[in-house]
């Protein structure tokens, strides 16, 4: 049978164990949220889940062959994500990443306010992307089921993207600030699924004809 080994942050015990090489290689879950001493996560061959939120000194994460979930949001010194072969879910919001690529199994990606992020590519299984505040982003995967992008100034400038996006999620700040200035279905002719958050007035974002014929429409 499989035993789940879990270590949680306690007064930087994690850091001390990592530095001394004393962590059991059988661990599957590693949490060290908020640790300001952690600078590197070494090779842990069996780890599947890592939580290192707000580890501001963290500069590198080794290539972890079984890693499936990574929460590294707020790691302000982390500039690169290795090509984890089995990673399915990642939250890297508020990190100084400039690109995200070569994650073949990634399905869910949250990268809110990654203001240096310029491109997201080579993610063949990505379904959901949350990229609010990524003001430098100019290229994203063309096949998505859900896209959250409150600040989408770049969206309608990317012709290739406009010709391929099928589903889009927006929130009320998008129409309140009048970011687009045009109806979504006229900016993105390929759009067929449209989701909007509570308080977001769909009639301001898309034409009445489009709202009537859209395959999926969620206003709650």
N, C-alpha and C positions, 0 to 999 in steps of 0.2 A: 504494500500500500504506500501511498505518497503522503509524506508528512510536510505540512506547510511551516516553514521557518520564517518568522517575522521579527524584525528588529525595529524599534522605534527610537526616535531621537530623545536622549535624556542627558542634558548637560554636555553635549558634544562627545558622548561615549562612542557614537558612530565614527566620528573623525579619528578618535584615538585608536579604535580597532582597525580602521582602514589603513591608517599610517603604519601600524605595527604588523599589518598582514594577518590579523587574528580573526577575521570574519570567516565563518564556515562557508565554504564554496557551495554548500547545498541550499543556501537561503534562496527563497523564491520571491520574497517581498522585502523591500528596503524603503523605510521612511526616515528622512532626515530633514524635514521641513524646517525652515528658519535657521538652520545652522550657518553661521557666518565664517566658520573655519574650514569648511569642506571646499577643497580646491579641485579634486579629481575623484571620479568614480572608476575604480579599476575593473578589470575583467572579472565578472561574477558569472560563471557559465550557466547557472540555473535560474537566475533572477528573471521574473516575469513582470513584476510591477515595481516601479520606482516613483517615489514622491520626494522631490527635492525643491519644493516651492520656496522662493525667496532665499535661496542659498546664494547670496550675492558674490561670494568669492569663487564659486564653481566655474572653472574654465574649460574643463573637458570631461567627456563621458566616453569610456572605452566602448568598443564594438561588442555588444552583448547579444549573443546568438539567439537567446530565447525571450528577449524583452518584448512584451506585448502592449504595455501601458506605461506612458511616461508623462509625469506632470512636472515641468521645469519652469513654470511661469514665474516671472520675477527674478530669474537668474541673470542678473544684469552684466555678468562677465562672460557669459556663455555665447560664443559667436558661431558655433558650428554643431550640427547634429550628424553623427555617423550614420551610415546606411544600414540601419538595423533591419535584418531580413524578415522579422516577424512582427514588427511594430504595427499595431492596429489603431491605437488611440494616442494622440499627443496633444497636450496643452502647453504651448510655449509662449503664451502671451507676455508682453512686456519684456521680451529679451531682444538683444541687439543682433539677431540673425539677419543675414543679407539674402540668403536663399535657402530653400528646402527642396531636396530632391533625393532620388534613389531610395525610396521607402516603398518597396513593391506591395506590401500588404496593408498599408495605411488606409483606414476607412474614414476616420473622424479626425479633423484637425482644427484646433482653436489657436489662433495667432493674433489675438486682439492687440492693437497698439504696438505692433512690431514696426516701428516707423522707418527702420532701415531695410526692411524686407522688400526686395525688388522682384523676386520670381519664385513661383511654386511650380515645379514641373516633375515629370517622371514618376507620377503617382497614379498608376493605372487603376487602382481600386478605390480611390478617394470618392466618397459619396457626399460628405458634409464638410463645408468650409465656413469657418467664422473668422472673418478678416476685418472687422470694424477697426477703423483707425490706422490701417496699413496704408498710409498716404503715399508711399513710394512704390507700391506694388503695381506692376504693369503687365505681368503675365501670370496666369493661373491655368490649371487643368481645364480642358474644354468640356469634359463630360462630368457633370455634377448632378446630384439629386437635389441638394439644398445648398444655397449660398446666402450667408448673412453678411451684408456689407452696407452698413449705415452710411459711410462716407464713400460714395462710389463715383467720384469724379473721373477716375480712370476707366470706369466700366464701359461707357459708351464711346470711348476713344479707341478701344481695341476692336477692330473690325472682325478679326477671326473669332474672338470671344462672342461677339454679338450674333454671329452666324451659327453658334453651336449651343449656347446655354439654353437649357430646357426649363429649369426650375429656379426660382428666386425667392428668397425671404428678405423682407425689409422690416424696419421698425419705425415708430412714429417720428423719430428725429429726422428721418430721411425727407419726409414731406414737409415737416415744420421748417426746416432750413432751406427747403426748395433747392436741394442739391442738383437734381436732374434738370428741372425746368421743362421737361417734356414728358409725355406719357410713356410709361415703360414699354408697352407693346409696340410703340413706334420707334423707340430707341433700339429694342431687341426683338426683331421680327420672329426669331425662332422660339420665343418664350411661350410655353403652354401650361406651366404650373406656377401658381402665384400664391405665396403665403404672406400674411402680414399680421403683426402683433396687435394686441388689444390697444385701442386708442389711435390706431393708424387708419386714416380714412382712405379706403381703397379707391374711391372715385377721383381722388387727387393724383393717384399714381398710374392708373390705367384707364383706358376708355371703357365706356359702358358696354360696348359690343364685346370687348375682350373679356371683361369680368363675367359676362353671361356665358361665353363659350369655353372658358378655361376649364381644363380637365379637373383640376383640384383647386379649391379656393378655401382658405382658412382665415377667418377674421377673429378667431378666439384663441 
